[in-house]
Amino acid sequence: MIQKIVLLLLIGFTSISICRADSPLTSTTFSDAYKTEPIIVKAGKTDGLLTQELFNFLVDDSKAIDLKMALINKLSWSIDGKTNAAIFLEFGAKSKNWKDYTAFMDVASAEEQLCYAYLKALDGYFDVSIALEVAVIAVSKNPSSYTFKIIHALIQAQSIFEEVDRWCEIYTETNNVRLDESLEKDMKIESDDIIFEYLNLYSEYCEESEGDYSEENTLEGYEGNDYEEDVEYAEEPYDDAIESELDELSIIMDQLFNTVYFLGKATEEYQNRIIEAGGSGFDLLLEGCPDPETYGCLDASESYDFAFIEIYPDRNVTVERFSYILETGMFMLYVPEDDTYVSFPEE
């Protein structure tokens, strides 16, 4: 449940275009399963840039497709966007007679198209529409490959990431690939584990969408699915009850994202500094709240207690803590030196 709250908080970040550190494409670093492979080691030394040597590997028919995808995964992504897909076509124009994108799509192999699709998706993960189109074509040429199917599924999942009401699909579409025994398992088990360590978080949204209409949750007048004419029913009572529970936190987060404190803290410059230091971004953690069962916070509290954290591969660093006090409707910043709270700055 805690992970679910973190995912919800990230939607707030994306709404102001700060970062998307957690998403199907950016949080599935399955190249770690291939980290001892010489080509992956080389890819880790190019500052995320596709080189001629790496391109030659990607278009070499004798190289395994999962290793090619791991290479691209290692090149990773950037919040500012990248141009590796364009570089891929430029190299191809010299050695493969890909004069332009149209020519590439006409003559490229399925593996080359999948390489381009994955590069394109990581280059600009805010809009993966073109990458998804190419991935669909690539998969149609090799529908029995697990690697083809899971890369396509990751790009497809990214395409609906901002639609919270479809987060269950992120899990089901990718999990369907995982469970398809007819596919050729041409990817390391360890890489699959890394991918689904993240994607499994979305399964909770499927549990919510199914709903629980057990007998103990049956509303008066609905027992046995019988409709009684003498009972006055509220419109959509079950959904409204859920919505009212979620409104308080949503309103608080909305207020937070418009405070001087948050707008001054959560900047692209700050995000880039963390990345330069080897991290992946920043985030909020809901440490305390009045209803832990509903919101998945760590502890019960009369206030909403947050931690502002920086995310690194081996640790999360708590930078500051603050709380929203329900009685006053104010955000208060914790000052550890004095063990006290002060009001958020207003300018």
Contacts in CASP RR format, 6 or more apart in sequence:
PFRMAT RR
TARGET T0000
AUTHOR 0000-0000-0000
METHOD contacts of the structure
MODEL  1
MIQKIVLLLLIGFTSISICRADSPLTSTTFSDAYKTEPIIVKAGKTDGLL
TQELFNFLVDDSKAIDLKMALINKLSWSIDGKTNAAIFLEFGAKSKNWKD
YTAFMDVASAEEQLCYAYLKALDGYFDVSIALEVAVIAVSKNPSSYTFKI
IHALIQAQSIFEEVDRWCEIYTETNNVRLDESLEKDMKIESDDIIFEYLN
LYSEYCEESEGDYSEENTLEGYEGNDYEEDVEYAEEPYDDAIESELDELS
IIMDQLFNTVYFLGKATEEYQNRIIEAGGSGFDLLLEGCPDPETYGCLDA
SESYDFAFIEIYPDRNVTVERFSYILETGMFMLYVPEDDTYVSFPEE
1 204 0 8 1.000
1 295 0 8 1.000
1 296 0 8 1.000
2 285 0 8 1.000
2 286 0 8 1.000
2 296 0 8 1.000
2 297 0 8 1.000
2 298 0 8 1.000
3 201 0 8 1.000
4 201 0 8 1.000
4 204 0 8 1.000
4 205 0 8 1.000
4 296 0 8 1.000
5 285 0 8 1.000
5 286 0 8 1.000
5 295 0 8 1.000
5 296 0 8 1.000
5 297 0 8 1.000
6 22 0 8 1.000
6 283 0 8 1.000
6 284 0 8 1.000
6 285 0 8 1.000
6 286 0 8 1.000
7 22 0 8 1.000
7 167 0 8 1.000
7 201 0 8 1.000
7 202 0 8 1.000
8 164 0 8 1.000
9 253 0 8 1.000
9 283 0 8 1.000
9 284 0 8 1.000
9 285 0 8 1.000
9 286 0 8 1.000
10 20 0 8 1.000
10 21 0 8 1.000
10 22 0 8 1.000
10 283 0 8 1.000
11 162 0 8 1.000
11 164 0 8 1.000
12 253 0 8 1.000
12 257 0 8 1.000
13 19 0 8 1.000
13 20 0 8 1.000
13 21 0 8 1.000
13 266 0 8 1.000
13 283 0 8 1.000
14 20 0 8 1.000
14 162 0 8 1.000
15 257 0 8 1.000
16 257 0 8 1.000
16 263 0 8 1.000
16 266 0 8 1.000
18 266 0 8 1.000
18 267 0 8 1.000
18 268 0 8 1.000
18 271 0 8 1.000
19 79 0 8 1.000
19 268 0 8 1.000
19 271 0 8 1.000
19 281 0 8 1.000
19 282 0 8 1.000
20 26 0 8 1.000
20 79 0 8 1.000
20 125 0 8 1.000
20 126 0 8 1.000
20 161 0 8 1.000
21 27 0 8 1.000
21 280 0 8 1.000
21 281 0 8 1.000
21 282 0 8 1.000
21 283 0 8 1.000
21 311 0 8 1.000
22 198 0 8 1.000
22 283 0 8 1.000
23 125 0 8 1.000
23 158 0 8 1.000
23 161 0 8 1.000
24 154 0 8 1.000
24 157 0 8 1.000
24 158 0 8 1.000
24 161 0 8 1.000
24 170 0 8 1.000
24 174 0 8 1.000
24 198 0 8 1.000
24 199 0 8 1.000
25 77 0 8 1.000
25 121 0 8 1.000
25 122 0 8 1.000
25 125 0 8 1.000
25 128 0 8 1.000
25 154 0 8 1.000
25 155 0 8 1.000
25 157 0 8 1.000
25 158 0 8 1.000
26 77 0 8 1.000
26 125 0 8 1.000
26 280 0 8 1.000
27 198 0 8 1.000
28 73 0 8 1.000
28 154 0 8 1.000
28 194 0 8 1.000
28 195 0 8 1.000
28 198 0 8 1.000
28 199 0 8 1.000
29 73 0 8 1.000
29 76 0 8 1.000
29 194 0 8 1.000
30 69 0 8 1.000
30 70 0 8 1.000
30 73 0 8 1.000
30 187 0 8 1.000
30 191 0 8 1.000
30 192 0 8 1.000
30 194 0 8 1.000
30 195 0 8 1.000
31 40 0 8 1.000
31 43 0 8 1.000
31 70 0 8 1.000
31 71 0 8 1.000
31 73 0 8 1.000
31 74 0 8 1.000
31 191 0 8 1.000
32 190 0 8 1.000
32 191 0 8 1.000
32 194 0 8 1.000
33 70 0 8 1.000
33 188 0 8 1.000
33 190 0 8 1.000
33 191 0 8 1.000
33 193 0 8 1.000
33 194 0 8 1.000
34 40 0 8 1.000
34 66 0 8 1.000
34 67 0 8 1.000
34 70 0 8 1.000
34 74 0 8 1.000
34 188 0 8 1.000
34 191 0 8 1.000
35 41 0 8 1.000
37 67 0 8 1.000
37 70 0 8 1.000
39 54 0 8 1.000
39 57 0 8 1.000
39 67 0 8 1.000
39 71 0 8 1.000
40 67 0 8 1.000
40 70 0 8 1.000
40 71 0 8 1.000
40 74 0 8 1.000
42 53 0 8 1.000
42 54 0 8 1.000
43 54 0 8 1.000
43 71 0 8 1.000
43 74 0 8 1.000
43 75 0 8 1.000
44 74 0 8 1.000
44 75 0 8 1.000
46 54 0 8 1.000
46 75 0 8 1.000
48 74 0 8 1.000
48 75 0 8 1.000
48 76 0 8 1.000
48 82 0 8 1.000
48 84 0 8 1.000
49 75 0 8 1.000
49 84 0 8 1.000
49 87 0 8 1.000
50 75 0 8 1.000
50 84 0 8 1.000
50 87 0 8 1.000
50 88 0 8 1.000
50 91 0 8 1.000
50 119 0 8 1.000
52 91 0 8 1.000
54 71 0 8 1.000
54 75 0 8 1.000
55 87 0 8 1.000
55 88 0 8 1.000
55 91 0 8 1.000
55 92 0 8 1.000
57 63 0 8 1.000
57 68 0 8 1.000
57 71 0 8 1.000
58 68 0 8 1.000
58 71 0 8 1.000
58 72 0 8 1.000
58 88 0 8 1.000
58 112 0 8 1.000
58 115 0 8 1.000
59 92 0 8 1.000
59 95 0 8 1.000
59 96 0 8 1.000
59 112 0 8 1.000
59 115 0 8 1.000
61 109 0 8 1.000
61 111 0 8 1.000
64 186 0 8 1.000
65 111 0 8 1.000
65 114 0 8 1.000
65 145 0 8 1.000
65 147 0 8 1.000
65 148 0 8 1.000
65 186 0 8 1.000
66 147 0 8 1.000
66 186 0 8 1.000
66 187 0 8 1.000
66 188 0 8 1.000
66 191 0 8 1.000
68 111 0 8 1.000
68 114 0 8 1.000
68 115 0 8 1.000
69 114 0 8 1.000
69 115 0 8 1.000
69 118 0 8 1.000
69 147 0 8 1.000
69 151 0 8 1.000
69 187 0 8 1.000
70 191 0 8 1.000
72 84 0 8 1.000
72 115 0 8 1.000
72 118 0 8 1.000
72 119 0 8 1.000
72 122 0 8 1.000
73 118 0 8 1.000
73 122 0 8 1.000
75 82 0 8 1.000
75 84 0 8 1.000
75 119 0 8 1.000
75 122 0 8 1.000
76 122 0 8 1.000
77 122 0 8 1.000
77 123 0 8 1.000
77 124 0 8 1.000
77 125 0 8 1.000
78 275 0 8 1.000
79 268 0 8 1.000
79 271 0 8 1.000
79 272 0 8 1.000
79 275 0 8 1.000
80 272 0 8 1.000
81 123 0 8 1.000
81 124 0 8 1.000
82 122 0 8 1.000
82 123 0 8 1.000
82 124 0 8 1.000
83 123 0 8 1.000
84 119 0 8 1.000
84 122 0 8 1.000
84 123 0 8 1.000
85 116 0 8 1.000
85 119 0 8 1.000
85 120 0 8 1.000
85 123 0 8 1.000
85 131 0 8 1.000
86 123 0 8 1.000
88 115 0 8 1.000
88 116 0 8 1.000
88 119 0 8 1.000
89 98 0 8 1.000
89 100 0 8 1.000
89 101 0 8 1.000
89 104 0 8 1.000
89 116 0 8 1.000
92 98 0 8 1.000
92 104 0 8 1.000
93 99 0 8 1.000
93 100 0 8 1.000
96 107 0 8 1.000
96 108 0 8 1.000
96 112 0 8 1.000
97 103 0 8 1.000
97 107 0 8 1.000
98 104 0 8 1.000
98 107 0 8 1.000
98 108 0 8 1.000
104 112 0 8 1.000
104 116 0 8 1.000
105 113 0 8 1.000
105 134 0 8 1.000
105 137 0 8 1.000
108 116 0 8 1.000
109 141 0 8 1.000
110 138 0 8 1.000
110 139 0 8 1.000
110 141 0 8 1.000
110 142 0 8 1.000
110 148 0 8 1.000
111 138 0 8 1.000
111 142 0 8 1.000
113 134 0 8 1.000
113 135 0 8 1.000
113 137 0 8 1.000
113 138 0 8 1.000
113 141 0 8 1.000
114 134 0 8 1.000
114 135 0 8 1.000
114 138 0 8 1.000
114 139 0 8 1.000
114 142 0 8 1.000
114 148 0 8 1.000
114 151 0 8 1.000
114 152 0 8 1.000
116 134 0 8 1.000
117 131 0 8 1.000
117 132 0 8 1.000
117 134 0 8 1.000
117 135 0 8 1.000
117 138 0 8 1.000
117 151 0 8 1.000
117 152 0 8 1.000
117 155 0 8 1.000
118 131 0 8 1.000
118 135 0 8 1.000
118 151 0 8 1.000
118 155 0 8 1.000
120 128 0 8 1.000
120 130 0 8 1.000
120 131 0 8 1.000
120 134 0 8 1.000
121 128 0 8 1.000
121 131 0 8 1.000
121 132 0 8 1.000
121 135 0 8 1.000
121 154 0 8 1.000
121 155 0 8 1.000
121 158 0 8 1.000
125 158 0 8 1.000
128 155 0 8 1.000
128 158 0 8 1.000
128 159 0 8 1.000
129 159 0 8 1.000
131 155 0 8 1.000
132 152 0 8 1.000
132 155 0 8 1.000
132 156 0 8 1.000
132 159 0 8 1.000
135 151 0 8 1.000
135 152 0 8 1.000
135 155 0 8 1.000
135 156 0 8 1.000
136 152 0 8 1.000
138 148 0 8 1.000
138 152 0 8 1.000
139 148 0 8 1.000
139 149 0 8 1.000
139 152 0 8 1.000
142 148 0 8 1.000
143 149 0 8 1.000
144 182 0 8 1.000
144 183 0 8 1.000
144 184 0 8 1.000
145 183 0 8 1.000
145 184 0 8 1.000
145 186 0 8 1.000
146 177 0 8 1.000
146 180 0 8 1.000
146 183 0 8 1.000
146 184 0 8 1.000
146 185 0 8 1.000
146 186 0 8 1.000
146 187 0 8 1.000
147 186 0 8 1.000
147 187 0 8 1.000
149 177 0 8 1.000
149 180 0 8 1.000
149 183 0 8 1.000
150 174 0 8 1.000
150 177 0 8 1.000
150 178 0 8 1.000
150 187 0 8 1.000
150 192 0 8 1.000
150 195 0 8 1.000
153 173 0 8 1.000
153 174 0 8 1.000
153 176 0 8 1.000
153 177 0 8 1.000
154 174 0 8 1.000
154 195 0 8 1.000
156 173 0 8 1.000
157 169 0 8 1.000
157 170 0 8 1.000
157 173 0 8 1.000
157 174 0 8 1.000
157 199 0 8 1.000
160 166 0 8 1.000
160 167 0 8 1.000
160 169 0 8 1.000
160 170 0 8 1.000
161 170 0 8 1.000
167 202 0 8 1.000
167 205 0 8 1.000
168 202 0 8 1.000
168 203 0 8 1.000
168 205 0 8 1.000
168 206 0 8 1.000
168 208 0 8 1.000
168 209 0 8 1.000
170 199 0 8 1.000
170 202 0 8 1.000
170 205 0 8 1.000
171 199 0 8 1.000
171 200 0 8 1.000
171 202 0 8 1.000
171 203 0 8 1.000
171 205 0 8 1.000
171 206 0 8 1.000
172 206 0 8 1.000
174 195 0 8 1.000
174 196 0 8 1.000
174 199 0 8 1.000
175 196 0 8 1.000
175 199 0 8 1.000
175 203 0 8 1.000
177 183 0 8 1.000
178 192 0 8 1.000
178 196 0 8 1.000
213 238 0 8 1.000
217 238 0 8 1.000
218 224 0 8 1.000
219 237 0 8 1.000
219 238 0 8 1.000
220 231 0 8 1.000
221 227 0 8 1.000
221 228 0 8 1.000
221 231 0 8 1.000
221 233 0 8 1.000
234 240 0 8 1.000
245 291 0 8 1.000
245 294 0 8 1.000
246 294 0 8 1.000
249 289 0 8 1.000
249 295 0 8 1.000
249 304 0 8 1.000
252 304 0 8 1.000
252 324 0 8 1.000
255 324 0 8 1.000
255 331 0 8 1.000
256 262 0 8 1.000
256 306 0 8 1.000
256 324 0 8 1.000
256 331 0 8 1.000
257 263 0 8 1.000
259 331 0 8 1.000
259 344 0 8 1.000
260 344 0 8 1.000
260 345 0 8 1.000
260 346 0 8 1.000
260 347 0 8 1.000
261 322 0 8 1.000
261 331 0 8 1.000
261 333 0 8 1.000
261 344 0 8 1.000
261 345 0 8 1.000
265 308 0 8 1.000
265 320 0 8 1.000
266 282 0 8 1.000
270 282 0 8 1.000
271 281 0 8 1.000
271 282 0 8 1.000
274 280 0 8 1.000
274 281 0 8 1.000
274 282 0 8 1.000
274 310 0 8 1.000
274 311 0 8 1.000
274 312 0 8 1.000
275 281 0 8 1.000
277 312 0 8 1.000
278 312 0 8 1.000
278 313 0 8 1.000
279 310 0 8 1.000
279 311 0 8 1.000
279 312 0 8 1.000
279 313 0 8 1.000
280 311 0 8 1.000
280 312 0 8 1.000
280 313 0 8 1.000
281 310 0 8 1.000
281 311 0 8 1.000
282 308 0 8 1.000
282 309 0 8 1.000
282 310 0 8 1.000
282 311 0 8 1.000
282 319 0 8 1.000
283 309 0 8 1.000
283 311 0 8 1.000
283 316 0 8 1.000
284 306 0 8 1.000
284 307 0 8 1.000
284 308 0 8 1.000
284 309 0 8 1.000
285 298 0 8 1.000
285 306 0 8 1.000
285 307 0 8 1.000
285 309 0 8 1.000
285 316 0 8 1.000
286 295 0 8 1.000
286 296 0 8 1.000
286 297 0 8 1.000
286 298 0 8 1.000
286 304 0 8 1.000
286 305 0 8 1.000
286 306 0 8 1.000
287 297 0 8 1.000
287 298 0 8 1.000
287 299 0 8 1.000
287 301 0 8 1.000
287 305 0 8 1.000
287 306 0 8 1.000
287 307 0 8 1.000
287 321 0 8 1.000
288 297 0 8 1.000
288 298 0 8 1.000
288 299 0 8 1.000
288 300 0 8 1.000
288 301 0 8 1.000
288 303 0 8 1.000
288 304 0 8 1.000
288 305 0 8 1.000
289 295 0 8 1.000
289 296 0 8 1.000
289 297 0 8 1.000
289 300 0 8 1.000
289 301 0 8 1.000
289 304 0 8 1.000
289 305 0 8 1.000
290 300 0 8 1.000
290 301 0 8 1.000
290 302 0 8 1.000
290 303 0 8 1.000
290 304 0 8 1.000
290 326 0 8 1.000
291 300 0 8 1.000
292 298 0 8 1.000
292 299 0 8 1.000
292 300 0 8 1.000
297 304 0 8 1.000
297 305 0 8 1.000
299 305 0 8 1.000
301 323 0 8 1.000
302 326 0 8 1.000
303 323 0 8 1.000
303 324 0 8 1.000
303 325 0 8 1.000
303 326 0 8 1.000
304 323 0 8 1.000
304 324 0 8 1.000
304 326 0 8 1.000
305 321 0 8 1.000
305 322 0 8 1.000
305 323 0 8 1.000
306 321 0 8 1.000
306 322 0 8 1.000
306 323 0 8 1.000
306 324 0 8 1.000
307 318 0 8 1.000
307 320 0 8 1.000
307 321 0 8 1.000
308 318 0 8 1.000
308 319 0 8 1.000
308 320 0 8 1.000
308 321 0 8 1.000
308 322 0 8 1.000
309 316 0 8 1.000
309 317 0 8 1.000
309 318 0 8 1.000
309 319 0 8 1.000
310 316 0 8 1.000
310 317 0 8 1.000
310 319 0 8 1.000
320 333 0 8 1.000
320 334 0 8 1.000
321 333 0 8 1.000
321 334 0 8 1.000
322 331 0 8 1.000
322 332 0 8 1.000
322 333 0 8 1.000
322 334 0 8 1.000
322 344 0 8 1.000
323 331 0 8 1.000
323 332 0 8 1.000
323 334 0 8 1.000
323 341 0 8 1.000
324 330 0 8 1.000
324 331 0 8 1.000
324 332 0 8 1.000
325 331 0 8 1.000
325 332 0 8 1.000
330 343 0 8 1.000
330 344 0 8 1.000
331 343 0 8 1.000
331 344 0 8 1.000
332 341 0 8 1.000
332 342 0 8 1.000
332 343 0 8 1.000
332 344 0 8 1.000
333 341 0 8 1.000
333 342 0 8 1.000
333 343 0 8 1.000
333 344 0 8 1.000
334 340 0 8 1.000
334 341 0 8 1.000
335 341 0 8 1.000
335 342 0 8 1.000
END
